[in-house]
């Protein structure tokens, strides 16, 4: 990335004039980066109104069937730029270039996948009222404790507790589920096939199974439409997407070609196949957990056309600058419309706590009646933790001494590899200074433990690396100190009464104000790690007095820790189910 009026300096993006003013006022780099990322989010959001000629805006030329597909690329533009600012360079993907060049081959490949799916995967035998369609990706499957039996079961950690509880009711709804598999067909075919034969989330059918002649025609039309738009944009030599004097279009040329030649037609494909799905299956309600991802956003547009209500479950941390949730007031219809120029949002979003409702309604422009505070079904089991988990059993399982201190480290697949290595390396070095401590590492579900083994061997240190199918809550319950960068597991550790250290060596602000609000300890300098760890492990009472606001923070972020979040979510869902006649 070349120097421009928007300069990269040590991985920190700044507009020079703003930087000078803010630093004069005493803002440090962490606050400065927060302000500038917020500025970036607002700038990217404002791109939709960019006049690109012929009295048309960027969002208008991305309109198809009366809805704006701008909302699909907004998140991608922000994410790619934010990552570039952290790394100090913009990554031009060879994969995106190949998909742009040979996009027509993928279209015919999708038809082949559709044919295979129609032949192999089972179909629903008959329609009936009281049906829930569930959208979920192939991530999130793991062992977790059943909140009622306390037994270790395999399932989806967020959705399974809700659907299992629904299935146990006297008039249980029928559950069907789907997800596109063509983009990663070689790796997804086997798990998709296994789910179709033994799914705990109802009947699973790949989205491509719903390919029809009507969807084929619409997808072809969309391909021609967006191809013409891209040709016109290329010919507009005067087009400038200006960010403080920098023409971002020069940087994004490859990406914009990818958007118009491949990505947007793919999103139309997802939407059209979802329309066919809803038309054929006629569910009462759609339940989803990742409403800003590509397929789920396409599904929301389809639900808009078919007038099917959607309940979304919060699945991770939402902060004020979360690009998947942030909308200015004029971006969201207060009447629930997804027609151009509005973004689609769920009929109802069930959030973990009052803090997240405030962010969605005050910062992200969600109508207040569209957000309910329920708590997280995933955390219900923690209300019964002392009856379920046993430290001695955990230690016996992994060869640990229960009489020595256990430090649990939750790692994250951070975008910048250097930050990822620095986090673990500095923790290991700090823990060398703390006697009689045992290190346990919980990799993120999207991480490979081979990465951790490689570095631990290089640094000549022993640590227990928990296997992918191990239960995170059991490890948190057994530990004396929990350390992480940012994760929902921090909230779970607080619910279990554990002392938590949040480590952040980047210049970015914490994604939640857990340090400022006195719920956890924060370490922002590697030199501070060892003293803070020693204090947390061996002067616990002083630390707990220091963190006097923990209970208030936990309530705001988890609501009532009463084991009844699942029941509250079910209450929301049942409002949209059609009654079954006797």
C-alpha positions in Angstrom: 0.0 0.0 0.0 1.5 3.3 -1.0 1.5 6.5 1.1 -1.5 8.7 0.6 -3.3 11.4 2.6 -4.5 8.4 4.6 -1.2 7.2 6.0 -0.2 3.9 7.6 2.3 4.4 10.4 3.4 1.4 12.4 0.1 -0.4 11.6 -1.9 2.6 12.9 -4.1 4.4 10.3 -4.4 8.1 10.7 -5.5 11.2 8.8 -2.6 13.6 9.6 -4.7 16.6 10.5 -7.0 14.7 12.8 -4.1 12.9 14.4 -2.3 16.1 15.3 -5.5 17.6 16.8 -6.3 14.5 18.8 -2.8 13.9 20.1 -2.6 17.6 21.1 -5.8 17.0 23.1 -4.0 14.1 24.9 -5.6 11.1 23.2 -3.4 8.0 23.2 -3.0 5.7 20.2 -5.5 3.2 21.5 -8.3 5.9 21.7 -7.1 7.4 18.4 -7.4 4.1 16.7 -10.9 3.6 18.1 -12.0 7.0 16.8 -10.5 6.3 13.4 -12.1 2.9 13.1 -15.4 4.5 14.0 -14.7 7.1 11.3 -13.9 4.3 8.8 -17.2 2.5 9.6 -19.1 5.7 9.0 -17.2 6.4 5.8 -17.8 2.9 4.4 -21.5 3.2 5.4 -21.7 6.5 3.5 -20.3 5.0 0.3 -23.8 3.8 -0.6 -24.8 7.4 -1.4 -21.8 8.0 -3.6 -22.8 9.5 -7.0 -21.2 7.4 -9.7 -22.7 9.1 -12.7 -26.1 9.3 -14.5 -27.7 10.5 -11.3 -27.2 7.0 -9.7 -25.6 6.1 -6.4 -23.5 3.0 -5.6 -26.4 1.4 -3.7 -28.8 2.1 -6.6 -26.7 0.3 -9.2 -26.5 -2.6 -6.7 -30.3 -2.8 -6.6 -32.0 -6.0 -7.9 -35.6 -7.0 -7.5 -36.3 -4.0 -5.4 -33.7 -4.6 -2.7 -30.1 -3.2 -2.4 -27.3 -5.7 -2.5 -25.0 -3.0 -1.3 -25.6 -4.4 2.2 -23.6 -7.5 1.3 -20.4 -5.7 0.3 -20.4 -3.0 3.0 -19.3 -5.5 5.6 -16.6 -6.8 3.3 -15.2 -3.4 2.4 -14.9 -2.4 6.1 -13.4 -5.7 7.2 -10.8 -5.7 4.4 -9.7 -2.1 5.1 -9.7 -2.6 8.9 -7.4 -5.7 8.4 -5.2 -3.7 6.0 -4.8 -0.9 8.6 -3.7 -3.5 11.2 -1.2 -5.2 8.8 0.1 -2.0 7.2 -0.8 -3.3 3.7 -3.8 -4.3 1.6 -4.0 -7.9 0.6 -5.1 -8.6 -2.9 -6.5 -12.1 -3.0 -5.6 -14.4 -5.8 -8.7 -16.5 -5.1 -11.0 -13.5 -5.6 -9.2 -12.7 -8.9 -9.7 -16.3 -10.1 -13.4 -16.4 -9.2 -13.8 -13.1 -11.0 -12.2 -14.4 -14.2 -13.9 -17.8 -14.3 -17.2 -16.9 -12.6 -19.3 -18.7 -15.3 -17.7 -22.0 -14.5 -18.8 -21.7 -10.9 -22.3 -21.1 -12.0 -22.4 -24.4 -13.9 -20.6 -26.1 -11.1 -23.4 -25.0 -8.8 -25.9 -26.6 -11.1 -23.9 -29.8 -10.9 -24.0 -29.6 -7.0 -27.7 -29.0 -7.2 -28.2 -32.1 -9.3 -26.1 -34.2 -6.8 -28.0 -32.7 -3.8 -31.4 -33.5 -5.3 -30.4 -37.1 -6.0 -28.8 -37.9 -2.6 -30.3 -35.8 0.1 -33.7 -36.6 1.6 -36.7 -34.4 1.1 -39.5 -33.4 3.5 -42.4 -35.8 3.0 -45.3 -33.5 3.7 -46.0 -30.0 4.9 -47.5 -29.3 8.3 -48.0 -26.2 10.4 -45.8 -25.4 13.4 -42.6 -25.6 11.4 -39.3 -23.9 12.2 -36.6 -23.3 9.6 -33.1 -23.1 11.2 -30.1 -21.5 9.4 -26.7 -22.4 10.7 -23.2 -23.0 9.4 -21.1 -26.1 10.0 -19.2 -24.4 12.8 -20.3 -24.3 16.4 -20.7 -28.1 16.9 -19.1 -29.3 20.0 -19.6 -31.2 23.2 -21.6 -29.3 25.8 -23.6 -30.0 29.0 -27.3 -30.5 28.7 -28.9 -28.0 31.0 -31.5 -30.4 32.3 -29.7 -33.7 32.6 -26.1 -32.4 33.1 -24.9 -35.0 30.6 -22.2 -34.3 28.0 -23.9 -34.2 24.6 -22.8 -33.4 21.0 -24.6 -30.6 19.3 -24.7 -27.0 18.4 -23.7 -25.0 21.5 -26.2 -22.2 20.9 -29.1 -23.7 18.9 -29.3 -27.2 20.3 -30.4 -26.2 23.8 -33.3 -24.2 22.3 -34.4 -26.8 19.7 -34.0 -29.7 22.2 -36.3 -27.9 24.6 -38.8 -27.2 21.8 -38.8 -30.8 20.8 -39.6 -31.8 24.4 -42.9 -29.9 24.4 -46.2 -31.7 23.9 -46.9 -30.1 20.5 -43.3 -30.0 19.3 -42.7 -28.1 16.0 -41.1 -29.7 13.0 -37.6 -28.5 12.4 -35.9 -28.2 9.0 -32.5 -26.7 8.3 -30.3 -25.8 5.3 -27.1 -24.1 4.3 -25.2 -23.6 0.9 -22.5 -26.1 0.3 -21.4 -25.5 -3.3 -18.6 -22.9 -2.5 -16.8 -25.5 -0.3 -18.4 -28.7 -1.7 -15.4 -31.1 -1.4 -15.0 -30.3 2.3 -18.7 -29.8 3.2 -20.3 -32.7 1.4 -19.5 -35.3 4.0 -20.6 -33.3 7.1 -23.7 -32.2 5.2 -24.5 -35.8 4.3 -24.0 -36.9 7.9 -26.3 -34.1 9.1 -29.0 -35.2 6.7 -28.9 -38.7 8.1 -28.6 -37.9 11.8 -29.2 -34.2 12.5 -30.1 -33.0 15.9 -31.3 -29.8 14.3 -34.0 -31.5 12.2 -34.0 -32.5 8.6 -31.0 -31.0 6.8 -31.1 -30.3 3.1 -28.4 -28.3 1.2 -29.6 -25.0 -0.2 -28.7 -26.1 -3.7 -31.4 -28.8 -3.5 -33.9 -26.0 -4.1 -32.6 -25.0 -7.5 -35.5 -24.5 -9.9 -36.1 -23.2 -13.4 -37.5 -19.9 -11.9 -34.3 -19.4 -9.8 -32.1 -20.3 -12.8 -33.7 -17.5 -14.8 -33.4 -14.9 -12.0 -29.7 -15.8 -11.4 -28.9 -15.4 -15.1 -30.6 -12.1 -15.2 -28.7 -10.9 -12.2 -25.4 -12.1 -13.7 -26.1 -10.0 -16.8 -27.2 -7.0 -14.7 -24.2 -6.8 -12.5 -21.8 -7.5 -15.3 -23.2 -4.5 -17.2 -22.9 -2.4 -14.1 -19.2 -3.3 -13.7 -18.5 -2.5 -17.4 -20.1 0.9 -16.9 -18.1 1.6 -13.8 -14.8 0.7 -15.5 -15.6 3.1 -18.3 -16.2 6.0 -15.8 -12.7 7.4 -15.7 -13.8 10.2 -13.4 -15.1 7.9 -10.7 -13.4 8.6 -7.3 -14.3 6.9 -4.0 -12.6 9.5 -1.9 -11.5 8.8 1.7 -9.9 12.1 2.8 -8.3 12.7 -0.6 -7.5 9.1 -1.3 -9.2 7.3 -4.2 -10.0 4.0 -2.6 -11.2 2.6 -5.9 -7.6 2.3 -7.1 -6.9 0.0 -4.1 -10.2 -1.9 -4.5 -10.2 -2.4 -8.3 -9.7 -6.2 -8.0 -12.3 -6.4 -5.3 -14.9 -4.4 -7.1 -14.5 -6.6 -10.1 -15.0 -9.6 -7.8 -18.1 -8.1 -6.3 -19.9 -7.5 -9.6 -18.7 -10.5 -11.6 -18.9 -13.2 -8.9 -20.0 -12.1 -5.4 -23.2 -10.2 -6.0 -24.5 -12.8 -8.5 -23.8 -15.4 -5.8 -25.8 -13.5 -3.3 -28.7 -13.3 -5.7 -28.4 -17.1 -6.1 -28.6 -17.5 -2.3 -31.6 -15.2 -2.2 -33.4 -16.9 -5.1 -32.8 -20.4 -3.7 -34.0 -19.2 -0.3 -37.2 -17.9 -1.9 -37.7 -21.4 -3.4 -37.0 -23.0 0.0 -39.5 -20.8 1.8 -42.1 -21.3 -0.9 -41.7 -25.1 -0.8 -41.3 -25.6 3.0 -43.6 -22.8 4.2 -42.1 -22.5 7.7 -43.8 -20.4 10.4 -40.6 -18.8 11.4 -36.8 -18.7 10.6 -34.3 -19.1 13.5 -30.8 -17.9 12.8 -27.7 -17.0 14.8 -25.5 -15.0 12.4 -27.7 -12.5 10.7 -25.0 -10.4 9.1 -23.2 -13.2 7.3 -23.7 -13.6 3.5 -26.2 -16.4 3.4 -28.2 -15.2 6.3 -28.6 -11.7 4.8 -29.8 -13.3 1.6 -32.2 -15.4 3.6 -33.5 -12.2 5.2 -34.3 -10.7 1.8 -36.1 -13.9 0.9 -38.1 -13.8 4.1 -39.0 -10.2 3.2 -40.5 -11.4 -0.1 -42.3 -14.4 1.5 -43.3 -12.4 4.7 -41.7 -15.0 7.0 -40.8 -13.7 10.5 -37.2 -14.1 11.7 -35.8 -14.6 15.2 -32.1 -14.0 15.5 -30.0 -15.2 18.5 -27.0 -13.1 19.5 -24.0 -15.5 19.1 -21.1 -13.3 20.0 -19.9 -10.0 21.4 -21.5 -6.8 19.9 -19.7 -3.6 20.4 -20.5 -0.1 19.2 -18.5 -0.3 16.0 -19.5 -3.9 15.0 -19.8 -3.6 11.2 -22.4 -6.4 11.1 -24.8 -4.5 13.3 -24.1 -0.8 12.8 -26.7 1.2 10.9 -27.4 4.9 10.8 -31.0 6.0 11.5 -31.9 6.3 7.8 -30.5 2.8 6.9 -33.2 0.8 8.8 -36.9 1.0 8.2 -38.8 1.7 11.4 -41.7 -0.2 9.8 -39.7 -3.4 9.1 -39.3 -2.9 5.3 -36.3 -4.4 3.5 -37.1 -2.7 0.2 -34.5 -0.3 -1.2 -32.8 1.6 0.3 -33.2 -0.2 3.6 -31.1 -2.9 5.2 -32.8 -6.1 6.2 -32.9 -6.8 10.0 -34.6 -9.7 11.8 -38.2 -9.4 13.1 -36.8 -10.0 16.6 -33.3 -10.2 17.9 -32.8 -12.0 21.3 -29.7 -10.6 23.0 -27.6 -11.6 26.0 -28.2 -8.6 28.2 -29.4 -5.0 28.5 -26.0 -3.6 27.4 -26.5 -5.2 23.9 -30.1 -4.0 23.6 -28.9 -0.5 24.3 -26.2 -0.7 21.6 -28.6 -2.1 19.0 -31.4 0.4 19.7 -29.3 3.5 20.5 -26.2 3.1 18.3 -27.3 0.7 15.6 -30.9 2.1 14.9 -32.8 -1.1 15.6 -36.4 -0.3 16.5 -36.8 -1.0 20.2 -39.7 -3.4 19.8 -37.4 -5.6 17.6 -34.9 -6.4 20.4 -35.7 -8.6 23.4 -33.3 -9.4 26.3 -33.4 -13.1 27.0 -29.9 -14.0 28.2 -27.9 -16.7 26.4 -29.2 -20.3 26.3 -25.6 -21.4 26.1 -25.1 -20.0 29.7 -28.0 -21.7 31.3 -25.9 -24.7 32.4 -23.6 -22.4 34.3 -26.4 -21.7 36.8 -25.9 -25.4 37.9 -22.1 -25.4 37.5 -21.2 -26.6 41.0 -23.6 -29.5 40.6 -22.2 -30.5 37.2 -18.4 -29.8 37.1 -15.7 -31.2 39.3 -12.2 -29.8 39.5 -10.6 -33.1 40.6 -12.1 -35.0 37.7 -10.8 -32.3 35.3 -7.3 -32.5 36.7 -7.3 -36.3 36.7 -8.4 -36.3 33.0 -5.5 -34.0 31.9 -2.8 -35.0 34.5 -2.9 -31.8 36.5 -2.3 -31.2 40.2 -5.4 -29.7 41.8 -3.3 -28.3 44.6 -1.3 -26.1 42.2 -2.6 -23.0 40.5 -4.1 -23.5 37.1 -4.0 -20.7 34.5 -6.3 -21.1 31.6 -5.5 -19.2 28.4 -8.1 -18.8 25.6 -6.5 -18.0 22.3 -8.0 -16.3 19.3 -7.3 -16.5 15.5 -6.3 -12.9 15.4 -6.1 -11.3 11.9 -2.5 -10.2 12.3 -0.3 -13.2 12.9 2.3 -11.2 14.8 -0.4 -10.1 17.4 -1.4 -13.8 17.7 2.2 -14.9 18.4 3.0 -12.0 20.7 -0.1 -12.7 22.8 0.9 -16.3 23.5 4.7 -15.7 23.7 4.5 -12.9 26.3 2.0 -14.9 28.4 4.4 -17.9 28.4 7.3 -15.7 29.3 5.4 -14.0 32.1 4.2 -17.4 33.5 7.8 -18.6 33.7 8.2 -16.0 36.5 5.3 -17.4 38.4 6.2 -20.6 40.4 4.1 -23.7 40.6 1.6 -22.7 38.0 0.1 -25.1 35.4 -0.7 -23.8 32.0 -3.8 -24.9 30.1 -4.6 -23.6 26.6 -8.0 -23.6 25.0 -7.7 -23.0 21.3 -10.5 -21.2 19.5 -12.8 -23.6 17.5 -11.4 -22.0 14.3 -7.7 -22.6 15.3 -5.6 -25.7 14.9 -3.8 -27.0 17.9 -0.8 -27.8 15.7 0.0 -24.1 15.7 0.1 -24.0 19.5 2.2 -27.2 19.7 4.7 -25.8 17.2 5.3 -22.7 19.2 5.3 -24.3 22.6 8.0 -26.7 21.4 10.0 -23.8 20.0 9.8 -22.0 23.3 10.5 -25.2 25.3 7.5 -25.0 27.6 4.9 -27.5 28.6 1.2 -26.8 28.6 -2.0 -28.8 28.3 -3.7 -28.1 25.0 -7.3 -28.9 25.3 -8.6 -31.1 22.4 -11.4 -29.7 20.1 -14.1 -31.8 21.7 -13.3 -30.8 25.3 -15.7 -28.8 27.3 -14.7 -25.2 27.8 -16.9 -24.6 30.8 -15.3 -27.6 32.7 -11.8 -26.0 32.1 -13.0 -22.6 33.2 -14.6 -24.1 36.4 -11.4 -25.8 37.3 -9.0 -22.9 36.7 -7.7 -20.3 39.2 -7.2 -17.6 36.6 -8.6 -17.1 33.1 -6.7 -15.0 30.5 -8.0 -14.0 27.0 -7.9 -11.3 24.4 -11.6 -11.0 23.6 -14.2 -13.8 23.7 -17.6 -14.7 25.0 -15.7 -17.1 27.2 -14.7 -14.1 29.3 -18.4 -13.6 30.2 -18.7 -17.3 31.0 -15.6 -17.1 33.3 -17.2 -14.1 35.1 -20.4 -16.0 35.5 -18.4 -18.8 37.2 -16.8 -16.3 39.5 -13.3 -16.5 38.1 -10.8 -13.7 38.0 -10.1 -12.7 34.5 -7.2 -10.9 32.8 -7.8 -9.3 29.4 -4.6 -9.0 27.4 -4.5 -6.4 24.6 -1.1 -5.5 23.1 -2.6 -4.1 19.9 -3.3 -0.4 19.5 -7.0 -1.2 19.2 -9.4 -0.6 22.1 -11.0 -3.4 24.0 -14.2 -4.5 22.2 -16.1 -4.3 25.5 -15.6 -1.9 28.4 -15.0 -4.7 30.8 -11.8 -3.1 32.2 -13.2 0.4 32.4 -16.3 -0.9 34.2 -14.2 -2.8 36.8 -15.1 -6.4 35.8 -11.7 -7.7 34.7 -8.1 -6.8 34.9 -6.5 -5.3 31.8 -2.9 -5.6 30.6 -1.7 -3.5 27.7 2.0 -3.8 28.2 4.0 -7.1 28.2 6.1 -5.8 31.1 2.9 -5.6 33.3 1.9 -9.3 32.7 3.9 -11.1 35.4 3.1 -8.7 38.3 -0.6 -8.7 37.4 -0.7 -12.5 37.2 1.1 -12.9 40.5 -1.3 -10.4 42.2 -4.4 -12.2 40.7 -3.1 -15.7 41.8 -1.7 -14.9 45.3 -3.6 -11.8 46.4 -7.1 -12.7 45.3 -9.0 -10.9 48.0 -7.4 -7.5 47.1 -8.2 -8.1 43.5 -11.8 -8.9 44.2 -12.2 -5.7 46.2 -10.6 -3.8 43.2 -13.2 -5.4 40.9 -16.2 -4.5 42.9 -18.4 -3.8 39.9 -18.3 -7.3 38.5 -21.9 -8.2 39.4 -23.3 -5.1 37.7 -21.3 -5.8 34.5 -22.3 -9.5 34.5 -26.0 -8.5 34.7 -25.7 -6.0 31.9 -24.0 -8.5 29.7 -25.8 -11.8 30.6 -29.1 -10.6 32.2 -30.5 -13.0 34.9 -28.2 -16.0 35.6 -31.2 -18.1 36.5 -30.9 -21.0 34.1 -34.0 -19.8 32.2 -32.7 -18.0 29.1 -33.7 -21.0 27.0 -37.3 -20.7 28.2 -37.3 -17.0 27.4 -36.0 -17.6 23.9 -38.7 -20.3 23.4 -41.3 -17.8 24.5 -40.1 -15.4 21.8 -40.2 -18.2 19.1 -43.7 -19.4 20.1 -45.2 -16.0 19.4 -44.7 -16.7 15.7 -45.7 -20.3 15.5 -49.1 -21.1 14.1 -51.3 -23.1 16.5 -51.9 -26.8 15.7 -55.6 -27.7 15.6 -56.6 -30.6 17.8 
